Amino acid sequence: MIRAIAVAVVLFCATSATAQDISISEAYIPLAPPGVRAHAAYLTLSNTGSENRSLIGVTAQGYGMAHLHQSMEMNGVAAMSALHQLEIAAGQTVALTPGGLHIMLMQPAPSQVVGASVPLTLHFANGKDITTQATVTQRDGGS
């Protein structure tokens, strides 16, 4: 019984985190193919407060670098660009999803496996940090 409760707590913590007015849910990282030096993490951010919040950076344990990025299509050509900040308006939810906003992860540690948990720390302009656990999942498309 205690083990079942502990597993439930770990699974809940792996998919959501909250600090002040920002909550993070559905954090995951598709398993990178062998040899890939850059791939992505996805999550959903909700601002339940009355003030806008600005996400200005990310760090990811086990990666050399992590950056906010946006994928887009311009004149029929896929492109990607770095974002210096991501605004989350008061009362709004922003989803980082394949083909759109995402966290670009670079220089991954070689020991990534499905089911592993990767700590992601999100840095906000107001000086607050929120750490959540992103679960490594089986790849199903996207980058």
Buried (B, 14 or more C-beta within 10 A) or exposed (E): EEEEEEEEEEEEEBBBBEBBBBBBBBBBBBBBEEEEEBBBBBBBBBBEEEEBBEBBBBBBBBBEEBBBBBBEEEEEEEEEEEBEEBEBEEEEEBEBBBEBBBBBBBEBEEEBEEEBBBBBBBBBEEEEEBEBBBBBBEBEEBB
